[in-house]
Amino acid sequence: MNPIYVWDTTLRDGLQVPGVGLTREDKIELARRIKGLGADYMEIGYPAVSDKAVSEIKAIVEAIGQQEDSPILTVYAQPVREELEKAYESLEGARHKMLHVVVGASAQQMEQKLKMTKEQVLFQGMEALAYAKSLTEMVQYTIEDAGRADEEFVLQMAEAAAREGATVINLTDTVGAAVPEVYGALFAKVRRRLDTVDPAILLSTHCHNDMGLAVANTLSAVKNGAGKVECTVNGIGERAGLAALEEVAVALRYHQEYYQGETRIKMNSIPKVSQFVSYVTGLSVQVNKAIIGANAFVHSQGMHQKNASAYEAFSPVEYGVHKQDVVINAENATPALLRDVLENILDYHCNDEGEFRQIDSKLKLLIQKKKQVYLHDLYFLLQRNHYVQKDESIVYELKNFKVISSDEFPSAWIRIRKGSETIEENSYGDGPIDALYTAIKNAVQMDFHLLEYKISSVSKGKEALGRVSVLLEYEGEQYYAHSTDTDTIKASAIALLNGINNCILSRL
């Protein structure tokens, strides 16, 4: 069997969903989980966006990129020397690193975005590739929008990149408009052209899902010579998303003989990583989503339910999928069950017994509120108060609050603590949340702007947990934060304070 390498771009392309943002701690934890999933490459950001992006990339490199078993870490860069330098700087500490140069190839890209001729695009791309090679040994050269580009020009670009020393050549269906048969035929032609230069060059595919064909196009590329696939967990990404890692990996595993290839993805870890991505992004997985949807292996009443195995292509247990959600209540909430769920389902290992006892105590309190606790609820129990852990003297912590909703004068009172200082504030607003946020803003005396406020349910039942996500702008920088609680007003207050604390800590 030939190896099929998996490039996960959840932390870059996947996070381009409007309204989604992750804290630095969320990104580091997600990187750890994707590493544990078995991804060979991990694209962890776009350094040219901001200094904040660079610092987050460096934090991920420090957390997972210095280990011998780290995946190859990479970042996005346009064919501009300054961007390549910034990209290399952000990855410099990684044990295994690769620069990623992206060059537009379609007429739409050249005319509307680049304002360049084919000759200029080709020259700029080769110049950037040569410079990238001078910085680091491994470089991926991406031919962007190859699915709509002139075929002969794509072949010309691929051959030129191969002669210039590209490690990987990646063809993208940037707008998700490709047809599997045509897209596959393009890969077959590019593979033959590359073999005349250097058969060792890896050919790669990156597909968007605008027409629902991202996985089909990816598999067609593999059948026609691609040795690397680019995906995101749950298929998240801008517009309709990208090829879903879990669908591509399972299809390649199930049809291993047909594709004559295999990935290193740990199949039984897919649901755990999927659930975590859903939790930290706040993006629910549709119930009929292949592999990881809640109904993916649920059969309706009648013949299908009585003969379930006859109506399943494979056993869900083989891929770590549980047909039913875990339900914990007052009768079965033993420490043994909690430990089993944490370690074997959520893939979470406590630092010590003290931490486990804290989680167990929080579970019992949550059961008192909700009666029934589900998997998504357990993620709430695992949230660590990293702000207070860092330095309680410079960050804010919610102590008490009171909010009154009224048609006439919605009002709020809050008490927060910063080190030894306790601050109280009252305020009115257009509604209860506006009153609460005005009180907090007055208390902290920071001139930030609330760009986004989003609330969603992350679990089941009458007392479902509410997740509040906020996006703040302060002194030209944006900061994302979230919080989860059965009390959505409380979650709103803590989410805003978490965002404020992010502002403070980023300036240390």
NORMOQUI-V769824 format. One record per run of one state. SS is the DSSP state (a for helix, b for strand, c for the rest). FROM is the first residue (numbers start at 1). LEN is the number of residues. Records with the same first field share a line. If there is no record, write none. Layout:
SS=FROM-LEN, FROM-LEN
This chain:
c=1-1, 4-1, 9-5, 17-7, 38-3, 44-3, 50-1, 65-7, 79-2, 92-5, 105-2, 115-3, 136-3, 145-1, 149-2, 165-3, 174-6, 196-6, 209-5, 224-4, 236-6, 243-1, 255-1, 260-1, 263-4, 282-21, 307-1, 312-4, 320-8, 329-6, 346-7, 371-2, 374-1, 382-4, 392-5, 405-6, 419-2, 429-3, 445-4, 458-8, 475-2, 486-2, 507-2
b=2-2, 5-4, 41-3, 72-7, 97-8, 139-6, 168-6, 202-7, 228-5, 242-1, 244-1, 261-2, 328-1, 373-1, 397-8, 411-8, 421-8, 449-9, 466-9, 477-9
a=14-3, 24-14, 47-3, 51-14, 81-11, 107-8, 118-18, 146-3, 151-14, 180-16, 214-10, 233-3, 245-10, 256-4, 267-15, 303-4, 308-4, 316-4, 335-11, 353-18, 375-7, 386-6, 432-13, 488-19
